[in-house]
Amino acid sequence: MSHPKTHLIKTLALALLLTALGFVFGRSCGTGAVGESGSASVSDHAPASVAWTCSMHPQVRLLEPGACPICGMDLIPANVGADDAGLGPRALRMSPAAMALAEIETAPVERRSVAHEVHMVGKVALDETRVSYITSWVSGRLDRMFVDYTGVTVRAGDHLVEIYSPTLYSAQQELLQAIGTADRLEGSELEVVRQTGNQMVDSAREKLRLYGLADEQIQAIVDQGSPDELITIRAPTGGVVVHKNALEGMYVDEGTRIYTIADLAKVWVLLDAYESDLAWLRYGQDVEFNLDAYPGETFHGRVAFIDPLLDDRTRTVKVRLNVANSDGRMKPEMFVSATAKARLTPHGKAIDEDLAGKWICPMHPEVVADRGEACSECGMDLVPAAELGFVPGSEEGESLVIPDTAPLVTGKRAVVYVRLPDPEQPTFEGREVRLGPRAGHWYVVSDGLEEGEQVVVRGNFKIDSELQIRARPSMMSLGEERSGIDRPLRSTPRAFREQLGSVLEAYLDLQRALSMDEDDASAARALGNALNATDSGLLDIQGRDAWLQMHADLRTATEALVAAVDMEGRRMLLAPLTERLVRALTTFGHEGDPGAGPLGLFHCPMASDGAGANWLQLGNQTANPYFGSRMLRCGSRVRVLGEED
């Protein structure tokens, strides 16, 4: 007979077992009921080991679905894309629905004629070939100045000054005496005597002519029969008196400058072109420009001279235009904004169909004729335009181009995503390409693509993000680019780093303004001024060579920001400026306020129509300049500049 206590223990154990079985049975029944009602949770359709991530922030990894803690978007399973077996590490296969959801668009690689625009600034200047200096041809005293202030317009032959000169007085007496002698010798029977008298008169007349007297002035002296004490000096050419070099009552020597006269019927326009733009400029090229004084009007001139010397301080070359100014509206020192348009062949030669079959002057490019003849300005023979480097048509073929939204440019690398000819599912492959010049909204492709291939022009950053989500390598990785001029130059002088600090300060002012929805073009102009103030002479040879191209690229990006018409335009142009500034700061470093906080490189995946874009800012809290108050906290810091990798 069992013990009562043992029986009680067995009874309790049996009750617990029955309770556990009932709980399990009830849960399984409940689960089946939910499944039949169609309200099963997401976890019923995904393995328990699924990680959830954000399509915009692939660094997020959570064990359960929900919202992204950074941007608030719905998380997606991180194990999607298991059907990519057989594809390379840079390739991605998507369903048509996923492609439509990601708003991916493609465009063909094509051959077409593209135009490149070169933007330059400069000013109006005097035409040096039309500047005359009125000097005294004899010594004497300026008794009267008829033109007594600058700005007076004079014509050829107008009287300028009256001068008393003992030399001129003696020369007049010599003429009168020679005439008297010739008259007395006229009755001589010897021909040689009469000729000698006439030669004396001609010699005395020529002497006065060489002293600056006109023929009518000399004849007036002969007619009156006595010398003039005061002789009037007349203008040998017309124009505007731009400088009065002498004063009334002054004693002058032979060669002393009295006036400077400029003919403003034609003027020069002197422009500054960066060395990176010189490939698209050539003699005789038409350039259109605008003047601040006459908004809305467009003027034209032809390139007459490209300076053979480079200004090593500004890294620019002077380009001169010859411009007609018959109405006198263009004043010297007026500010000019100019654009030269060059339609290109695949070999980078300029095409100007207006000069097809034309003849042009080697000294005055504004003189263009239908046939070979003498130049109306200098008398030189005109030459065919083709001899001066112009290709008068597109017979050499068209350039291979892609839209400018297709490549992802990272430092020295450019990558594109190409849609492969997969008949079943859209498949994309990342490919590194070599780009030529950017021509408007197109990039010329030098290598890496073939005509007819489809490249992604919208959504390429989303494809790159998807590759990272699937734990595959990103085409935007810069790991292999740490060599070359992108590495920090330890020898950069502190003075140059301080100058780059001023450039960065102007950039940060612009970034803060855009993040607060304030359109501040003055910050862009300040950035340009800070760039102009940098002195490449502070660097060694290696540093100077590295800075040359960086400075030109930064200037181009800054000028585009200044020229933008509104805040949205400046926001779109902030990305290329950031990319170039980061490269410069990484290479040379900078000196700034140590208490301002870390300088971070932030990334917004939604900017640039979903392509993503970076920006620089101080501090840790995101302040998005691309969207401002609409999405101020969208984005995250991806790097702190100055920290060692």
KAKADA-V986234 format. One record per helix or strand of 3 or more residues. SS is the DSSP state (H for helix, E for strand). FROM is the first residue (numbers start at 0). LEN is the number of residues. If there is no record, write none. Layout:
BEGIN
ss = (SS:SS)
from = (FROM:FROM)
len = (LEN:LEN)
END
This chain:
BEGIN
ss = (H:H:H:E:H:E:E:E:H:E:E:E:H:H:H:E:E:E:E:H:E:H:E:E:E:H:H:E:E:E:E:E:E:H:H:H:H:H:H:H:H:H:E:E:H:E)
from = (3:41:81:90:95:104:109:114:127:130:139:158:165:190:214:229:238:256:265:274:285:291:298:315:334:352:384:398:407:412:425:441:453:459:478:483:493:520:535:540:566:593:598:612:627:635)
len = (34:4:3:4:6:4:3:12:3:5:6:6:20:20:10:5:6:6:9:6:6:3:8:9:10:3:4:5:3:8:14:6:5:10:3:3:22:12:3:23:22:3:6:6:3:5)
END
